[in-house]
């Protein structure tokens, strides 16, 4: 079993920045380098939506159009961590942000944006962008 724990959320003014972290723990027989990692977000009354993903090679990175150019996903397999650097934040970025993961053996690459493609989820961290 893989456990994910997000941190770094908070209240920030429009135009500000936050860095979210996702600490990965659990299975020791499969290193983090075998997992596709992603960030999703969910605002009240809305469906969970894809934000960004980074595959095991760290070369393949994809972003939602709404965050492209403002957010950056990265991973540090040695530290078992994934990050989401969020710059130029807007009020519409307000949501609970979730870290997600799936083993490359069961991951379907074309569906990188689908929540159903990820097996493991964290509890979420709240990001509020407001003046």
C-alpha positions in Angstrom: 0.0 0.0 0.0 1.2 3.5 -0.8 0.4 6.5 1.4 0.4 10.1 0.2 0.4 13.1 2.5 0.0 16.6 1.1 1.2 19.8 2.8 1.9 23.4 1.9 -1.6 24.8 1.4 -2.9 28.0 2.8 -4.3 31.4 2.2 -2.5 33.6 -0.4 -3.3 36.8 -2.2 -3.9 36.9 -5.9 -0.6 36.9 -7.8 1.1 35.1 -4.9 2.9 31.8 -4.8 2.7 28.5 -2.9 4.6 25.3 -3.1 2.7 22.1 -2.3 4.5 18.9 -1.3 3.4 15.3 -1.4 5.3 12.9 0.8 5.1 9.3 -0.3 5.5 6.3 2.0 4.4 2.7 2.3 5.7 0.1 -0.1 9.4 -0.6 0.0 9.5 -3.1 -2.8 8.7 -0.5 -5.5 10.6 2.8 -5.4 8.9 6.0 -6.3 10.6 6.0 -9.6 8.1 3.3 -10.7 5.1 5.5 -10.2 3.3 8.1 -12.2 2.4 11.1 -9.9 -0.2 13.8 -10.4 -2.0 16.7 -8.8 -5.7 17.2 -8.9 -7.9 19.8 -7.4 -11.5 20.1 -6.4 -13.5 23.2 -5.6 -16.8 23.1 -3.7 -19.6 21.9 -5.8 -17.3 20.9 -8.7 -15.8 17.7 -10.0 -12.2 16.8 -9.3 -10.1 18.1 -12.1 -6.6 17.4 -13.4 -3.9 19.9 -12.7 -0.5 18.2 -13.6 1.2 14.9 -13.9 4.8 13.7 -14.1 5.7 10.2 -15.1 8.4 7.9 -13.8 11.0 9.2 -16.2 10.3 12.8 -15.1 10.6 13.7 -18.8 6.9 13.4 -19.6 5.1 16.2 -17.9 1.6 17.4 -18.7 -0.5 20.3 -17.4 -4.1 21.5 -17.6 -4.4 24.5 -19.9 -5.7 26.5 -17.0 -2.4 26.3 -15.1 0.1 26.0 -17.9 2.9 28.5 -17.6 2.1 29.2 -13.9 2.4 25.8 -12.2 5.4 23.4 -12.2 5.3 19.8 -11.1 8.5 18.1 -10.1 9.6 15.0 -8.2 12.5 13.9 -6.0 12.6 10.2 -6.0 15.4 10.1 -3.5 13.3 12.0 -1.0 10.1 10.2 -2.0 8.4 13.5 -2.7 6.5 15.3 -5.4 6.0 19.0 -5.6 3.7 21.6 -7.2 5.1 25.1 -7.5 2.2 27.5 -8.0 2.9 31.0 -9.2 0.7 33.9 -10.3 -2.2 32.4 -8.3 -5.7 33.4 -9.2 -9.0 33.2 -7.1 -10.2 30.5 -9.5 -7.3 28.3 -8.3 -9.0 28.1 -4.9 -9.6 24.4 -4.2 -8.5 21.4 -2.2 -5.4 20.0 -3.9 -4.8 16.2 -4.0 -1.7 14.2 -4.7 -2.3 11.0 -6.7 -0.2 8.0 -7.8 -0.3 4.9 -9.8 2.2 2.2 -10.5 3.5 2.2 -14.1 2.4 -1.4 -14.4 -1.2 -0.4 -14.2 -1.1 3.1 -15.5 -2.7 3.9 -18.8 -0.6 6.8 -20.2 -3.2 8.3 -22.7 -5.6 8.8 -19.7 -3.1 10.9 -17.7 -5.9 13.5 -16.9 -8.4 11.0 -15.6 -8.8 10.5 -11.8 -9.7 6.8 -12.5 -6.1 6.3 -13.8 -4.7 6.8 -10.3 -5.0 4.3 -7.5 -3.5 6.1 -4.5 -4.7 9.4 -3.1 -3.8 11.8 -0.3 -6.2 13.5 2.0 -5.8 16.9 0.3 -4.5 20.3 1.3 -6.6 23.5 1.0 -5.5 26.4 -1.2 -7.4 29.7 -0.9 -6.5 32.6 -3.2 -8.2 35.8 -1.9 -7.4 39.4 -1.1 
